[in-house]
Amino acid sequence: LPPYSPELNPVEHVWEYLRENAFKNFSLNSLDEVVDILSDGLNFLSNQPEIVRSMTNFDWLNTLCLTCN
């Protein structure tokens, strides 16, 4: 496998979304702040399935999941 292949690991798109949206343009002073912001971002995404689906809905993955059932 290539060293960086986000198409093979869909959660990479979720982390990218969090980096670009939840952690954008400010510095953090403590690990507690990181945890709070990460929790807020993940809670937001858990209520937005269409956003998560758009980042992780690859045709090849759907096909693979169907063949595993």
PyMOL Python script that loads the backbone (N, CA, C, O; Angstrom):
from pymol import cmd

cmd.read_pdbstr("""\
ATOM      1  N   LEU A   1       0.830  -1.194   0.000  1.00  0.00           N
ATOM      2  CA  LEU A   1       0.000   0.000   0.000  1.00  0.00           C
ATOM      3  C   LEU A   1       0.869   1.251   0.000  1.00  0.00           C
ATOM      4  O   LEU A   1       1.968   1.250   0.555  1.00  0.00           O
ATOM      5  N   PRO A   2       0.384   2.299  -0.613  1.00  0.00           N
ATOM      6  CA  PRO A   2       1.108   3.574  -0.551  1.00  0.00           C
ATOM      7  C   PRO A   2       1.143   4.088   0.893  1.00  0.00           C
ATOM      8  O   PRO A   2       0.260   3.754   1.684  1.00  0.00           O
ATOM      9  N   PRO A   3       2.140   4.887   1.242  1.00  0.00           N
ATOM     10  CA  PRO A   3       2.248   5.384   2.618  1.00  0.00           C
ATOM     11  C   PRO A   3       1.052   6.226   3.054  1.00  0.00           C
ATOM     12  O   PRO A   3       0.655   6.178   4.218  1.00  0.00           O
ATOM     13  N   TYR A   4       0.479   6.990   2.141  1.00  0.00           N
ATOM     14  CA  TYR A   4      -0.683   7.808   2.484  1.00  0.00           C
ATOM     15  C   TYR A   4      -1.742   7.571   1.429  1.00  0.00           C
ATOM     16  O   TYR A   4      -1.596   8.009   0.288  1.00  0.00           O
ATOM     17  N   SER A   5      -2.789   6.892   1.796  1.00  0.00           N
ATOM     18  CA  SER A   5      -3.857   6.596   0.842  1.00  0.00           C
ATOM     19  C   SER A   5      -5.212   6.746   1.532  1.00  0.00           C
ATOM     20  O   SER A   5      -5.807   5.755   1.954  1.00  0.00           O
ATOM     21  N   PRO A   6      -5.702   7.990   1.650  1.00  0.00           N
ATOM     22  CA  PRO A   6      -6.954   8.235   2.367  1.00  0.00           C
ATOM     23  C   PRO A   6      -8.147   7.512   1.757  1.00  0.00           C
ATOM     24  O   PRO A   6      -9.120   7.226   2.455  1.00  0.00           O
ATOM     25  N   GLU A   7      -8.081   7.215   0.461  1.00  0.00           N
ATOM     26  CA  GLU A   7      -9.196   6.498  -0.156  1.00  0.00           C
ATOM     27  C   GLU A   7      -9.314   5.072   0.375  1.00  0.00           C
ATOM     28  O   GLU A   7     -10.369   4.451   0.252  1.00  0.00           O
ATOM     29  N   LEU A   8      -8.246   4.553   0.961  1.00  0.00           N
ATOM     30  CA  LEU A   8      -8.290   3.224   1.562  1.00  0.00           C
ATOM     31  C   LEU A   8      -8.631   3.280   3.049  1.00  0.00           C
ATOM     32  O   LEU A   8      -8.853   2.245   3.677  1.00  0.00           O
ATOM     33  N   ASN A   9      -8.673   4.469   3.601  1.00  0.00           N
ATOM     34  CA  ASN A   9      -8.983   4.655   5.012  1.00  0.00           C
ATOM     35  C   ASN A   9      -9.920   5.862   5.139  1.00  0.00           C
ATOM     36  O   ASN A   9      -9.464   6.971   5.416  1.00  0.00           O
ATOM     37  N   PRO A  10     -11.226   5.654   4.937  1.00  0.00           N
ATOM     38  CA  PRO A  10     -12.177   6.776   4.894  1.00  0.00           C
ATOM     39  C   PRO A  10     -12.176   7.677   6.122  1.00  0.00           C
ATOM     40  O   PRO A  10     -12.545   8.847   6.016  1.00  0.00           O
ATOM     41  N   VAL A  11     -11.774   7.168   7.280  1.00  0.00           N
ATOM     42  CA  VAL A  11     -11.783   8.021   8.472  1.00  0.00           C
ATOM     43  C   VAL A  11     -10.790   9.178   8.331  1.00  0.00           C
ATOM     44  O   VAL A  11     -10.907  10.180   9.036  1.00  0.00           O
ATOM     45  N   GLU A  12      -9.819   9.049   7.429  1.00  0.00           N
ATOM     46  CA  GLU A  12      -8.885  10.153   7.172  1.00  0.00           C
ATOM     47  C   GLU A  12      -9.637  11.414   6.750  1.00  0.00           C
ATOM     48  O   GLU A  12      -9.226  12.525   7.084  1.00  0.00           O
ATOM     49  N   HIS A  13     -10.732  11.244   6.021  1.00  0.00           N
ATOM     50  CA  HIS A  13     -11.527  12.402   5.592  1.00  0.00           C
ATOM     51  C   HIS A  13     -12.243  13.050   6.777  1.00  0.00           C
ATOM     52  O   HIS A  13     -12.429  14.266   6.809  1.00  0.00           O
ATOM     53  N   VAL A  14     -12.637  12.236   7.740  1.00  0.00           N
ATOM     54  CA  VAL A  14     -13.268  12.772   8.951  1.00  0.00           C
ATOM     55  C   VAL A  14     -12.255  13.604   9.735  1.00  0.00           C
ATOM     56  O   VAL A  14     -12.566  14.709  10.179  1.00  0.00           O
ATOM     57  N   TRP A  15     -11.034  13.069   9.904  1.00  0.00           N
ATOM     58  CA  TRP A  15      -9.990  13.820  10.615  1.00  0.00           C
ATOM     59  C   TRP A  15      -9.664  15.115   9.877  1.00  0.00           C
ATOM     60  O   TRP A  15      -9.467  16.156  10.503  1.00  0.00           O
ATOM     61  N   GLU A  16      -9.607  15.050   8.551  1.00  0.00           N
ATOM     62  CA  GLU A  16      -9.329  16.260   7.771  1.00  0.00           C
ATOM     63  C   GLU A  16     -10.420  17.306   7.998  1.00  0.00           C
ATOM     64  O   GLU A  16     -10.123  18.488   8.170  1.00  0.00           O
ATOM     65  N   TYR A  17     -11.679  16.874   7.999  1.00  0.00           N
ATOM     66  CA  TYR A  17     -12.789  17.785   8.244  1.00  0.00           C
ATOM     67  C   TYR A  17     -12.643  18.446   9.615  1.00  0.00           C
ATOM     68  O   TYR A  17     -12.819  19.658   9.745  1.00  0.00           O
ATOM     69  N   LEU A  18     -12.323  17.652  10.628  1.00  0.00           N
ATOM     70  CA  LEU A  18     -12.163  18.209  11.977  1.00  0.00           C
ATOM     71  C   LEU A  18     -10.998  19.189  12.039  1.00  0.00           C
ATOM     72  O   LEU A  18     -11.107  20.244  12.663  1.00  0.00           O
ATOM     73  N   ARG A  19      -9.888  18.847  11.398  1.00  0.00           N
ATOM     74  CA  ARG A  19      -8.734  19.770  11.388  1.00  0.00           C
ATOM     75  C   ARG A  19      -9.101  21.088  10.721  1.00  0.00           C
ATOM     76  O   ARG A  19      -8.726  22.156  11.206  1.00  0.00           O
ATOM     77  N   GLU A  20      -9.827  21.021   9.619  1.00  0.00           N
ATOM     78  CA  GLU A  20     -10.145  22.235   8.859  1.00  0.00           C
ATOM     79  C   GLU A  20     -11.281  23.046   9.466  1.00  0.00           C
ATOM     80  O   GLU A  20     -11.377  24.246   9.209  1.00  0.00           O
ATOM     81  N   ASN A  21     -12.133  22.430  10.254  1.00  0.00           N
ATOM     82  CA  ASN A  21     -13.301  23.132  10.775  1.00  0.00           C
ATOM     83  C   ASN A  21     -13.261  23.344  12.285  1.00  0.00           C
ATOM     84  O   ASN A  21     -13.468  24.466  12.747  1.00  0.00           O
ATOM     85  N   ALA A  22     -13.008  22.319  13.045  1.00  0.00           N
ATOM     86  CA  ALA A  22     -13.045  22.455  14.505  1.00  0.00           C
ATOM     87  C   ALA A  22     -11.780  23.096  15.055  1.00  0.00           C
ATOM     88  O   ALA A  22     -11.839  23.838  16.035  1.00  0.00           O
ATOM     89  N   PHE A  23     -10.633  22.818  14.435  1.00  0.00           N
ATOM     90  CA  PHE A  23      -9.347  23.295  14.960  1.00  0.00           C
ATOM     91  C   PHE A  23      -8.747  24.401  14.106  1.00  0.00           C
ATOM     92  O   PHE A  23      -7.527  24.554  14.058  1.00  0.00           O
ATOM     93  N   LYS A  24      -9.577  25.160  13.443  1.00  0.00           N
ATOM     94  CA  LYS A  24      -9.095  26.122  12.463  1.00  0.00           C
ATOM     95  C   LYS A  24      -8.629  27.434  13.104  1.00  0.00           C
ATOM     96  O   LYS A  24      -9.356  28.040  13.890  1.00  0.00           O
ATOM     97  N   ASN A  25      -7.424  27.861  12.764  1.00  0.00           N
ATOM     98  CA  ASN A  25      -6.913  29.210  13.017  1.00  0.00           C
ATOM     99  C   ASN A  25      -6.847  29.667  14.473  1.00  0.00           C
ATOM    100  O   ASN A  25      -7.119  30.833  14.762  1.00  0.00           O
ATOM    101  N   PHE A  26      -6.499  28.791  15.371  1.00  0.00           N
ATOM    102  CA  PHE A  26      -6.226  29.244  16.723  1.00  0.00           C
ATOM    103  C   PHE A  26      -5.318  28.240  17.416  1.00  0.00           C
ATOM    104  O   PHE A  26      -5.218  27.082  17.011  1.00  0.00           O
ATOM    105  N   SER A  27      -4.664  28.705  18.460  1.00  0.00           N
ATOM    106  CA  SER A  27      -3.783  27.805  19.208  1.00  0.00           C
ATOM    107  C   SER A  27      -4.495  27.354  20.475  1.00  0.00           C
ATOM    108  O   SER A  27      -5.386  28.028  20.991  1.00  0.00           O
ATOM    109  N   LEU A  28      -4.081  26.219  20.945  1.00  0.00           N
ATOM    110  CA  LEU A  28      -4.693  25.649  22.141  1.00  0.00           C
ATOM    111  C   LEU A  28      -3.689  25.689  23.281  1.00  0.00           C
ATOM    112  O   LEU A  28      -2.492  25.486  23.077  1.00  0.00           O
ATOM    113  N   ASN A  29      -4.180  25.950  24.469  1.00  0.00           N
ATOM    114  CA  ASN A  29      -3.304  26.117  25.623  1.00  0.00           C
ATOM    115  C   ASN A  29      -3.182  24.881  26.497  1.00  0.00           C
ATOM    116  O   ASN A  29      -2.318  24.821  27.373  1.00  0.00           O
ATOM    117  N   SER A  30      -4.043  23.891  26.267  1.00  0.00           N
ATOM    118  CA  SER A  30      -3.977  22.700  27.112  1.00  0.00           C
ATOM    119  C   SER A  30      -4.575  21.506  26.387  1.00  0.00           C
ATOM    120  O   SER A  30      -5.296  21.653  25.400  1.00  0.00           O
ATOM    121  N   LEU A  31      -4.267  20.341  26.886  1.00  0.00           N
ATOM    122  CA  LEU A  31      -4.838  19.120  26.341  1.00  0.00           C
ATOM    123  C   LEU A  31      -6.344  19.088  26.574  1.00  0.00           C
ATOM    124  O   LEU A  31      -7.086  18.534  25.763  1.00  0.00           O
ATOM    125  N   ASP A  32      -6.794  19.671  27.668  1.00  0.00           N
ATOM    126  CA  ASP A  32      -8.233  19.738  27.934  1.00  0.00           C
ATOM    127  C   ASP A  32      -8.961  20.503  26.837  1.00  0.00           C
ATOM    128  O   ASP A  32     -10.066  20.124  26.450  1.00  0.00           O
ATOM    129  N   GLU A  33      -8.357  21.572  26.332  1.00  0.00           N
ATOM    130  CA  GLU A  33      -8.960  22.322  25.230  1.00  0.00           C
ATOM    131  C   GLU A  33      -9.053  21.457  23.976  1.00  0.00           C
ATOM    132  O   GLU A  33     -10.058  21.493  23.265  1.00  0.00           O
ATOM    133  N   VAL A  34      -8.019  20.692  23.710  1.00  0.00           N
ATOM    134  CA  VAL A  34      -8.029  19.791  22.552  1.00  0.00           C
ATOM    135  C   VAL A  34      -9.170  18.791  22.690  1.00  0.00           C
ATOM    136  O   VAL A  34      -9.931  18.570  21.748  1.00  0.00           O
ATOM    137  N   VAL A  35      -9.281  18.196  23.857  1.00  0.00           N
ATOM    138  CA  VAL A  35     -10.335  17.203  24.102  1.00  0.00           C
ATOM    139  C   VAL A  35     -11.712  17.836  23.949  1.00  0.00           C
ATOM    140  O   VAL A  35     -12.599  17.240  23.338  1.00  0.00           O
ATOM    141  N   ASP A  36     -11.905  19.034  24.495  1.00  0.00           N
ATOM    142  CA  ASP A  36     -13.200  19.715  24.398  1.00  0.00           C
ATOM    143  C   ASP A  36     -13.568  20.011  22.949  1.00  0.00           C
ATOM    144  O   ASP A  36     -14.699  19.763  22.533  1.00  0.00           O
ATOM    145  N   ILE A  37     -12.626  20.535  22.186  1.00  0.00           N
ATOM    146  CA  ILE A  37     -12.905  20.887  20.791  1.00  0.00           C
ATOM    147  C   ILE A  37     -13.135  19.633  19.959  1.00  0.00           C
ATOM    148  O   ILE A  37     -14.030  19.601  19.114  1.00  0.00           O
ATOM    149  N   LEU A  38     -12.338  18.610  20.193  1.00  0.00           N
ATOM    150  CA  LEU A  38     -12.527  17.354  19.477  1.00  0.00           C
ATOM    151  C   LEU A  38     -13.885  16.747  19.806  1.00  0.00           C
ATOM    152  O   LEU A  38     -14.582  16.265  18.912  1.00  0.00           O
ATOM    153  N   SER A  39     -14.262  16.766  21.066  1.00  0.00           N
ATOM    154  CA  SER A  39     -15.572  16.242  21.472  1.00  0.00           C
ATOM    155  C   SER A  39     -16.703  17.014  20.810  1.00  0.00           C
ATOM    156  O   SER A  39     -17.661  16.418  20.319  1.00  0.00           O
ATOM    157  N   ASP A  40     -16.593  18.343  20.796  1.00  0.00           N
ATOM    158  CA  ASP A  40     -17.615  19.162  20.143  1.00  0.00           C
ATOM    159  C   ASP A  40     -17.708  18.839  18.656  1.00  0.00           C
ATOM    160  O   ASP A  40     -18.804  18.714  18.112  1.00  0.00           O
ATOM    161  N   GLY A  41     -16.558  18.705  18.002  1.00  0.00           N
ATOM    162  CA  GLY A  41     -16.551  18.393  16.573  1.00  0.00           C
ATOM    163  C   GLY A  41     -17.150  17.035  16.276  1.00  0.00           C
ATOM    164  O   GLY A  41     -17.922  16.888  15.329  1.00  0.00           O
ATOM    165  N   LEU A  42     -16.800  16.035  17.080  1.00  0.00           N
ATOM    166  CA  LEU A  42     -17.359  14.692  16.877  1.00  0.00           C
ATOM    167  C   LEU A  42     -18.850  14.659  17.191  1.00  0.00           C
ATOM    168  O   LEU A  42     -19.611  13.974  16.507  1.00  0.00           O
ATOM    169  N   ASN A  43     -19.275  15.390  18.214  1.00  0.00           N
ATOM    170  CA  ASN A  43     -20.709  15.470  18.510  1.00  0.00           C
ATOM    171  C   ASN A  43     -21.461  16.121  17.363  1.00  0.00           C
ATOM    172  O   ASN A  43     -22.549  15.676  16.997  1.00  0.00           O
ATOM    173  N   PHE A  44     -20.883  17.177  16.792  1.00  0.00           N
ATOM    174  CA  PHE A  44     -21.510  17.824  15.647  1.00  0.00           C
ATOM    175  C   PHE A  44     -21.664  16.830  14.502  1.00  0.00           C
ATOM    176  O   PHE A  44     -22.741  16.713  13.917  1.00  0.00           O
ATOM    177  N   LEU A  45     -20.584  16.113  14.182  1.00  0.00           N
ATOM    178  CA  LEU A  45     -20.637  15.158  13.075  1.00  0.00           C
ATOM    179  C   LEU A  45     -21.606  14.014  13.349  1.00  0.00           C
ATOM    180  O   LEU A  45     -22.227  13.499  12.420  1.00  0.00           O
ATOM    181  N   SER A  46     -21.742  13.615  14.596  1.00  0.00           N
ATOM    182  CA  SER A  46     -22.668  12.519  14.902  1.00  0.00           C
ATOM    183  C   SER A  46     -24.113  12.919  14.632  1.00  0.00           C
ATOM    184  O   SER A  46     -24.971  12.057  14.441  1.00  0.00           O
ATOM    185  N   ASN A  47     -24.387  14.217  14.614  1.00  0.00           N
ATOM    186  CA  ASN A  47     -25.729  14.711  14.301  1.00  0.00           C
ATOM    187  C   ASN A  47     -25.872  15.141  12.848  1.00  0.00           C
ATOM    188  O   ASN A  47     -26.918  15.659  12.456  1.00  0.00           O
ATOM    189  N   GLN A  48     -24.834  14.933  12.044  1.00  0.00           N
ATOM    190  CA  GLN A  48     -24.833  15.330  10.637  1.00  0.00           C
ATOM    191  C   GLN A  48     -24.429  14.138   9.761  1.00  0.00           C
ATOM    192  O   GLN A  48     -23.371  14.173   9.132  1.00  0.00           O
ATOM    193  N   PRO A  49     -25.251  13.090   9.710  1.00  0.00           N
ATOM    194  CA  PRO A  49     -24.841  11.897   8.957  1.00  0.00           C
ATOM    195  C   PRO A  49     -24.602  12.165   7.478  1.00  0.00           C
ATOM    196  O   PRO A  49     -23.813  11.462   6.846  1.00  0.00           O
ATOM    197  N   GLU A  50     -25.263  13.164   6.918  1.00  0.00           N
ATOM    198  CA  GLU A  50     -25.052  13.444   5.493  1.00  0.00           C
ATOM    199  C   GLU A  50     -23.641  13.966   5.226  1.00  0.00           C
ATOM    200  O   GLU A  50     -23.072  13.694   4.169  1.00  0.00           O
ATOM    201  N   ILE A  51     -23.078  14.706   6.167  1.00  0.00           N
ATOM    202  CA  ILE A  51     -21.699  15.183   6.008  1.00  0.00           C
ATOM    203  C   ILE A  51     -20.734  14.004   6.089  1.00  0.00           C
ATOM    204  O   ILE A  51     -19.830  13.877   5.263  1.00  0.00           O
ATOM    205  N   VAL A  52     -20.930  13.145   7.085  1.00  0.00           N
ATOM    206  CA  VAL A  52     -20.056  11.976   7.233  1.00  0.00           C
ATOM    207  C   VAL A  52     -20.186  11.073   6.015  1.00  0.00           C
ATOM    208  O   VAL A  52     -19.185  10.574   5.502  1.00  0.00           O
ATOM    209  N   ARG A  53     -21.403  10.863   5.551  1.00  0.00           N
ATOM    210  CA  ARG A  53     -21.626  10.024   4.372  1.00  0.00           C
ATOM    211  C   ARG A  53     -20.906  10.596   3.156  1.00  0.00           C
ATOM    212  O   ARG A  53     -20.333   9.845   2.366  1.00  0.00           O
ATOM    213  N   SER A  54     -20.929  11.899   3.000  1.00  0.00           N
ATOM    214  CA  SER A  54     -20.273  12.508   1.837  1.00  0.00           C
ATOM    215  C   SER A  54     -18.759  12.342   1.885  1.00  0.00           C
ATOM    216  O   SER A  54     -18.100  12.351   0.846  1.00  0.00           O
ATOM    217  N   MET A  55     -18.206  12.191   3.082  1.00  0.00           N
ATOM    218  CA  MET A  55     -16.758  12.031   3.220  1.00  0.00           C
ATOM    219  C   MET A  55     -16.314  10.583   3.127  1.00  0.00           C
ATOM    220  O   MET A  55     -15.143  10.307   2.863  1.00  0.00           O
ATOM    221  N   THR A  56     -17.235   9.657   3.339  1.00  0.00           N
ATOM    222  CA  THR A  56     -16.837   8.249   3.455  1.00  0.00           C
ATOM    223  C   THR A  56     -17.577   7.321   2.502  1.00  0.00           C
ATOM    224  O   THR A  56     -17.335   6.114   2.510  1.00  0.00           O
ATOM    225  N   ASN A  57     -18.460   7.851   1.693  1.00  0.00           N
ATOM    226  CA  ASN A  57     -19.301   7.021   0.832  1.00  0.00           C
ATOM    227  C   ASN A  57     -18.616   6.757  -0.505  1.00  0.00           C
ATOM    228  O   ASN A  57     -18.896   7.424  -1.501  1.00  0.00           O
ATOM    229  N   PHE A  58     -17.725   5.786  -0.514  1.00  0.00           N
ATOM    230  CA  PHE A  58     -17.016   5.414  -1.731  1.00  0.00           C
ATOM    231  C   PHE A  58     -17.713   4.216  -2.361  1.00  0.00           C
ATOM    232  O   PHE A  58     -18.086   3.275  -1.662  1.00  0.00           O
ATOM    233  N   ASP A  59     -17.890   4.247  -3.670  1.00  0.00           N
ATOM    234  CA  ASP A  59     -18.551   3.139  -4.360  1.00  0.00           C
ATOM    235  C   ASP A  59     -17.869   1.812  -4.076  1.00  0.00           C
ATOM    236  O   ASP A  59     -18.535   0.808  -3.821  1.00  0.00           O
ATOM    237  N   TRP A  60     -16.547   1.804  -4.121  1.00  0.00           N
ATOM    238  CA  TRP A  60     -15.834   0.542  -3.906  1.00  0.00           C
ATOM    239  C   TRP A  60     -16.055   0.005  -2.502  1.00  0.00           C
ATOM    240  O   TRP A  60     -16.082  -1.209  -2.298  1.00  0.00           O
ATOM    241  N   LEU A  61     -16.215   0.905  -1.526  1.00  0.00           N
ATOM    242  CA  LEU A  61     -16.428   0.473  -0.150  1.00  0.00           C
ATOM    243  C   LEU A  61     -17.825  -0.114   0.013  1.00  0.00           C
ATOM    244  O   LEU A  61     -18.002  -1.125   0.693  1.00  0.00           O
ATOM    245  N   ASN A  62     -18.810   0.516  -0.607  1.00  0.00           N
ATOM    246  CA  ASN A  62     -20.174  -0.019  -0.553  1.00  0.00           C
ATOM    247  C   ASN A  62     -20.227  -1.405  -1.174  1.00  0.00           C
ATOM    248  O   ASN A  62     -20.862  -2.308  -0.630  1.00  0.00           O
ATOM    249  N   THR A  63     -19.568  -1.575  -2.304  1.00  0.00           N
ATOM    250  CA  THR A  63     -19.531  -2.877  -2.966  1.00  0.00           C
ATOM    251  C   THR A  63     -18.865  -3.914  -2.074  1.00  0.00           C
ATOM    252  O   THR A  63     -19.352  -5.036  -1.941  1.00  0.00           O
ATOM    253  N   LEU A  64     -17.763  -3.536  -1.472  1.00  0.00           N
ATOM    254  CA  LEU A  64     -17.051  -4.450  -0.582  1.00  0.00           C
ATOM    255  C   LEU A  64     -17.923  -4.852   0.604  1.00  0.00           C
ATOM    256  O   LEU A  64     -17.967  -6.025   0.974  1.00  0.00           O
ATOM    257  N   CYS A  65     -18.608  -3.892   1.195  1.00  0.00           N
ATOM    258  CA  CYS A  65     -19.468  -4.192   2.342  1.00  0.00           C
ATOM    259  C   CYS A  65     -20.610  -5.121   1.948  1.00  0.00           C
ATOM    260  O   CYS A  65     -20.977  -6.009   2.718  1.00  0.00           O
ATOM    261  N   LEU A  66     -21.171  -4.929   0.769  1.00  0.00           N
ATOM    262  CA  LEU A  66     -22.257  -5.791   0.309  1.00  0.00           C
ATOM    263  C   LEU A  66     -21.775  -7.213   0.071  1.00  0.00           C
ATOM    264  O   LEU A  66     -22.506  -8.167   0.339  1.00  0.00           O
ATOM    265  N   THR A  67     -20.560  -7.364  -0.425  1.00  0.00           N
ATOM    266  CA  THR A  67     -20.047  -8.708  -0.682  1.00  0.00           C
ATOM    267  C   THR A  67     -19.665  -9.420   0.609  1.00  0.00           C
ATOM    268  O   THR A  67     -19.586 -10.648   0.630  1.00  0.00           O
ATOM    269  N   CYS A  68     -19.429  -8.681   1.676  1.00  0.00           N
ATOM    270  CA  CYS A  68     -19.065  -9.302   2.958  1.00  0.00           C
ATOM    271  C   CYS A  68     -20.284  -9.845   3.694  1.00  0.00           C
ATOM    272  O   CYS A  68     -20.155 -10.724   4.545  1.00  0.00           O
ATOM    273  N   ASN A  69     -21.445  -9.334   3.376  1.00  0.00           N
ATOM    274  CA  ASN A  69     -22.668  -9.781   4.082  1.00  0.00           C
ATOM    275  C   ASN A  69     -23.155 -11.090   3.579  1.00  0.00           C
ATOM    276  O   ASN A  69     -24.165 -11.601   4.063  1.00  0.00           O
TER     277      ASN A  69
END
""", "prot")
cmd.dss("prot")
cmd.show_as("cartoon", "prot")
cmd.util.cbc("prot")
cmd.orient("prot")
